[in-house]
Structures are given as structure tokens and as C-alpha cells.
């Protein structure tokens, strides 16, 4: 599969990105109870095997929040508001599809709320996306694909809408002009194997699991304003926020402003993703008003020094990460 290193993907470039099915894979070195990279559940459901089903690293959660707080304060000094978007684990919504003998412990059941509580206690803006996605599921829609680690378009859309509402509460006066947000295109379907099936199952296992239908939104025609207007909102994160799944387009449409995004596969890690953006010419020349930093619930507690989880080029000590943060922001 093609992986696009989209470093400064503004609205005008979303169209080209949608031409590629770019499915970033999270860490292959599983940090999980299951010895396999993929947990094969009931009815053909597949789950990533790199998040613990039983243990919660409470100290790691607090350490990560402390680093995020440092980033929030440094960004605020540059006039940038930080909003953290923690995406909940797939297993949370499909516990009935886990294989026999696999269940979420009481601690893991509370892990997402523990992360949110840690962020809110530190004064960091973060919405409850678990509640957002649960509402979608209660409405009869799947929030994750059966054989893929990624969310469905309806889940991405709901999260983008909730993110936009949070942005409007936090920063009521966004720069730019009304009408400069992205117009949403029509939807189409494509049938294929999800990334977990494609990457980690044998041909016979894939045959038994089967393909599934993905919903993708076509790119609407761009306007001249979209091509030239700077983006007051930037998203940095992993493959969940890539244009293929529709999050940045819906966010732009909902805030009615251009949105830019940089993302890489999940094994790169959220820590290096933020630094790469802050060290870029795009940030230096056009810093946003709002920076949405996307993370994953299962790996939130893993700091920048998490050897075996992030790729080698992303590994650094917490102190080294702080130093690069200060250097990038001129502090």
C-alpha cells in the first residue's frame, strides 16, 4: 500500500491525497497480552494486538500529560491553542467480538476516562470522543471497519463535527473568511480487504475473513479561495486523520475554514509528528490559531522514549523531546 508523507496537506491538496489508498500501519512490535500482532475475533472481526486488554500504565499516562502540558504552554506563548484528540480503542466498541478468553479488564474499561481526566486536570482541551463514537454506534452505525484498524467515515465525520464545536467554544473568532471551508463531495464505495487482513493474515485466512465495503467521499471542486487562504486550524496525527477517511475535509466544512494536516503511520509516534510540524517552514510561516493533536488511547501512556513501539528514528528521551519543542518554538 502507498503511504504518503503528507507534511503540509492543505485543503487544496486533499484531492490528490484521495487518489491514494494510504493505510498507515501502527506498531508491528506488539505491546499486548496477545502474542500475535492481530487478534482474530468472532464473525471475522480483527483487532490490533498492540494495546493491552488488561493493564493500564497510570504513571505513563501522567508522564505523557506532563509533556503535553509543556507543549500547550509553549504553543500558547506563540498564540496557538492546543486541542488534544484522543481516539478510543476499537476493542472498546466491539467487546462482544473479541475471541473467547479475551476481555477488557475493569482498569482498561476506565482507561479512556482516566486519560481524559488527566488532560482536563492539567487544563488541556480534549473532547470525549468515546462518547461521540458510542452515540454513533447506538444509532446503528459501525465506528470501525471489521478487518481494519481504522474508523469508518461516519465515525470520522462525527468526531470532526465534535472537534469543530470544541474549536468554536475554545476559539470563537477564527481568522479567515466565512465560506472558505471545504465543500463535501459525494460518496462512493470500494470493496477490499482491511489493512489488518491485508498485512497480517495468510491468504487462506484472508479468504475466510473476506473483503468489506469502505465508504469514501469524492473530492468536491476546489475554489480559488481554498487554494490561497492560510489555514487557521492544523491537524497533526496518525493515519486516522488522513484524507482517505474524511476527517480533515469534514472538519474544514464544519469550521468553515481551510484546515491543514500532517500525518504518518502510527508506528512513527505522536511525539515526533508534532515536532516535525513545529520544525517545518509551514508552521514558521503560517502558524495556526488552533492545533489539533491526535493520539490513540492504547498508546497514550507511551512516551517519546518507548523503544519497541515507535520506529527507531522517532525514539528520544523526554528531555530531548522537550529541547526540540523549545527550539522549534523559539523558547
C-alpha positions in Angstrom: 0.0 0.0 0.0 1.2 3.5 -0.7 1.9 5.7 2.3 2.0 9.4 1.6 4.3 11.6 3.8 1.9 14.5 3.7 3.8 17.1 5.5 1.6 20.2 4.9 -1.6 18.9 3.4 -3.8 21.9 2.9 -7.4 21.8 1.6 -6.3 22.4 -2.0 -4.2 19.2 -1.9 -6.8 16.9 -0.4 -7.9 15.8 -3.9 -4.6 14.3 -4.8 -4.3 12.6 -1.5 -7.6 10.9 -2.1 -6.2 9.2 -5.2 -4.1 7.0 -3.0 -5.4 4.4 -0.5 -2.8 5.2 2.1 -3.2 2.9 5.1 -0.6 3.6 7.7 0.1 0.6 9.9 0.6 1.1 13.6 3.5 -0.5 15.6 4.3 -4.0 14.5 6.1 -4.7 17.7 3.0 -5.6 19.7 2.8 -4.3 23.3 -0.1 -6.6 24.1 -1.5 -9.5 26.0 -1.8 -11.4 22.8 1.4 -12.7 21.3 0.1 -12.1 17.8 0.0 -8.7 16.0 -3.6 -9.2 15.2 -6.3 -10.6 17.5 -8.7 -12.7 15.4 -12.2 -12.3 16.9 -15.6 -13.6 16.2 -17.5 -13.2 13.0 -14.4 -12.2 11.1 -13.6 -9.2 13.3 -9.9 -8.3 13.6 -8.3 -6.1 16.3 -4.8 -4.6 16.5 -2.7 -6.5 19.0 -0.6 -3.7 20.3 -2.8 -2.4 23.1 -3.1 -4.2 26.4 -6.5 -5.6 27.2 -5.8 -5.9 31.0 -3.2 -3.4 32.2 -3.1 0.4 32.4 0.1 2.3 32.8 -1.1 5.1 35.1 2.3 6.6 35.6 2.8 6.7 31.9 -0.5 8.5 31.4 0.6 11.2 33.8 4.0 11.5 32.3 2.5 11.9 28.8 0.1 14.5 30.1 3.0 16.4 31.6 4.8 16.5 28.2 1.5 17.6 26.5 1.2 20.4 29.1 4.7 21.6 28.2 3.6 21.7 24.6 0.4 23.5 25.4 2.2 26.2 27.3 4.9 26.7 24.7 2.3 26.9 21.9 0.2 29.3 23.9 3.2 31.6 24.1 3.1 31.7 20.3 -0.6 32.4 20.2 -1.6 28.8 19.2 -4.4 27.0 21.1 -3.8 23.3 21.6 -6.6 20.8 21.4 -5.9 17.1 22.1 -7.9 14.5 20.3 -7.6 11.0 21.9 -9.2 8.4 19.7 -10.6 5.4 21.7 -9.5 1.8 21.1 -11.5 -0.3 18.7 -12.0 -3.1 21.3 -14.0 -0.7 23.4 -16.9 -0.8 21.0 -16.8 -4.4 19.9 -16.1 -6.3 23.1 -18.6 -8.9 22.1 -16.5 -9.7 19.0 -13.3 -10.5 21.0 -12.3 -14.2 20.9 -13.2 -16.5 23.8 -11.0 -15.8 26.8 -10.2 -12.2 25.7 -12.0 -9.5 27.7 -11.2 -5.9 28.8 -10.3 -5.6 32.4 -12.1 -3.1 34.7 -9.0 -0.9 34.6 -8.9 -0.9 30.8 -12.7 -0.2 30.7 -11.8 3.0 32.6 -8.6 3.9 30.7 -10.1 6.4 28.3 -11.8 8.3 31.0 -8.6 8.2 33.1 -6.7 9.8 30.2 -9.4 12.5 29.8 -9.4 13.2 33.5 -5.6 13.6 33.4 -5.8 16.1 30.5 -8.7 18.1 32.0 -6.9 18.3 35.4 -4.0 19.8 33.6 -6.2 22.3 31.9 -5.8 20.9 28.4 -8.7 21.0 26.0 -9.8 17.5 25.0 -13.2 16.2 23.9 -14.8 12.8 24.9 -14.6 11.0 21.6 -15.6 7.7 23.2 -18.9 9.3 24.0 -19.2 10.7 20.4 -18.5 7.3 18.8 -20.7 5.4 21.2 -23.6 7.7 20.2 -22.9 6.8 16.5 -22.9 3.1 17.3 -26.1 3.4 19.3 -27.6 4.9 16.1 -26.8 1.6 14.3 -23.6 2.6 12.5 -20.3 0.9 12.8 -17.5 3.1 14.0 -14.6 0.9 12.9 -14.2 -1.4 9.9 -14.3 -5.1 10.6 -10.9 -6.0 9.2 -9.2 -2.7 9.5 -7.6 -0.7 12.4 -9.2 2.5 11.1 -12.5 4.2 11.8 -15.4 4.4 9.4 -16.3 7.6 7.6 -19.4 8.2 9.7 -17.2 8.0 12.8 -14.6 10.3 11.4 -17.4 12.8 10.4 -18.9 12.7 13.9 -15.6 13.3 15.5 -14.8 16.1 13.1 -18.1 17.8 13.9 -17.5 17.4 17.6 -13.9 18.8 17.2 -15.3 21.8 15.3 -17.8 22.5 18.0 -15.0 22.4 20.6 -12.8 24.7 18.5 -15.7 27.2 18.3 -16.1 27.1 22.0 -12.3 27.5 22.7 -11.6 30.0 19.9 -14.8 31.8 18.9 -13.1 34.1 16.4 -11.2 32.1 13.8 -9.2 34.0 11.3 -10.2 33.9 7.6 -13.4 34.3 5.8 -16.7 32.5 6.1 -17.3 30.3 3.0 -13.6 29.3 2.8 -14.3 25.8 4.3 -14.2 22.7 2.1 -17.3 21.7 0.2 -18.0 18.0 0.8 -18.2 15.7 -2.3 -20.4 12.7 -2.9 -19.6 9.3 -1.5 -18.6 6.1 -3.3 -18.0 2.5 -2.2 -15.0 0.3 -2.7 -14.7 -3.3 -1.7 -11.3 -4.6 -0.4 -9.5 -6.2 2.5 -8.9 -4.1 5.5 -5.3 -3.3 6.4 -5.2 -5.8 9.3 -6.3 -8.6 6.9 -4.1 -7.4 4.1 -0.9 -7.1 6.1 -1.1 -9.8 8.8 -3.3 -12.7 7.6 -2.3 -15.6 5.4 -4.0 -15.9 2.0 -6.3 -18.6 3.4 -7.2 -16.5 6.5 -7.9 -13.6 4.3 -10.2 -15.8 2.2 -12.1 -16.9 5.2 -12.3 -13.4 6.6 -13.5 -11.8 3.4 -13.4 -8.3 1.9 -15.6 -5.5 3.2 -17.0 -2.3 1.8 -15.3 1.1 2.5 -17.1 4.4 2.1 -15.0 7.2 0.6 -16.0 10.7 -0.2 -15.2 12.1 -3.5 -13.3 15.4 -3.7 -15.5 18.4 -4.5 -14.2 21.0 -6.9 -11.9 23.5 -5.1 -12.3 27.2 -5.3 -9.7 29.9 -5.7 -10.2 30.9 -2.1 -9.4 27.5 -0.9 -6.2 27.5 -2.9 -4.9 30.7 -1.4 -6.2 31.1 2.1 -4.0 30.1 5.0 -5.4 27.5 7.4 -6.2 28.7 10.9 -6.6 25.1 12.0 -4.0 22.4 11.7 -4.3 18.7 12.5 -1.2 16.6 13.3 -1.6 12.9 13.9 -1.6 9.3 12.5 -3.3 7.6 9.7 -6.8 8.0 11.2 -6.7 11.7 10.2 -5.5 11.1 6.7 -7.9 12.4 4.0 -8.9 8.9 2.9 -11.1 8.5 5.9 -12.6 12.0 5.6 -11.7 13.7 8.9 -9.9 16.8 7.7 -12.5 17.5 5.0 -15.4 17.3 7.4 -13.5 19.4 9.9 -12.9 22.1 7.3 -16.5 22.0 6.3 -17.7 22.3 9.9 -15.4 25.2 11.0 -15.9 26.8 7.6 -12.2 27.5 7.2 -9.3 25.8 5.5 -7.7 23.0 7.5 -4.1 21.7 7.0 -2.9 18.3 8.2 0.3 16.3 8.6 0.3 12.6 9.3 2.3 9.4 9.2 1.7 5.8 10.2 1.1 5.1 13.9 4.5 3.5 14.5 6.1 6.9 13.9 4.5 8.1 17.1 2.6 11.3 18.1 5.7 12.9 19.7 7.8 13.1 16.5 4.7 14.1 14.4 4.2 17.2 16.5 7.9 18.1 16.3 8.1 17.6 12.6 5.2 20.1 12.1 6.6 22.7 14.5 10.0 22.5 12.9 8.5 22.9 9.4 8.6 26.0 7.3 4.8 25.8 7.1 4.4 26.4 10.8 7.1 29.1 10.9 5.5 31.0 8.0 1.8 30.4 8.8 1.3 29.3 12.4 -2.4 28.2 13.0 -4.7 29.6 15.7 -5.7 26.0 16.7 -3.6 22.9 16.6 -5.4 19.6 16.9 -3.0 16.9 18.2 -4.5 13.4 17.6 -3.4 10.4 19.7 -4.5 6.9 20.4 -5.9 5.6 23.7 -3.9 2.3 23.7 -0.5 4.1 23.2 -1.2 7.4 25.1 1.0 6.3 28.0 3.9 5.6 25.8 6.4 8.5 25.8 8.9 9.5 23.1 11.4 7.0 24.6 9.2 4.0 24.0 11.6 1.6 22.3 9.9 -1.3 20.5 6.8 0.7 19.9 7.9 3.7 17.8 10.2 3.3 14.9 13.9 3.8 15.7 14.1 7.3 14.1 11.3 8.5 16.4 12.9 7.4 19.7 14.3 10.1 22.0 14.3 10.9 25.7 11.6 13.1 27.2 14.3 15.7 27.9 15.4 15.6 24.2 11.8 16.0 23.1 11.3 19.0 25.3 14.5 20.6 24.0 13.4 20.2 20.4 10.0 21.6 21.3 11.6 24.7 22.8 13.9 25.1 19.9 11.1 24.8 17.4 9.0 27.4 19.2 11.9 29.8 19.9 11.9 29.4 23.6 
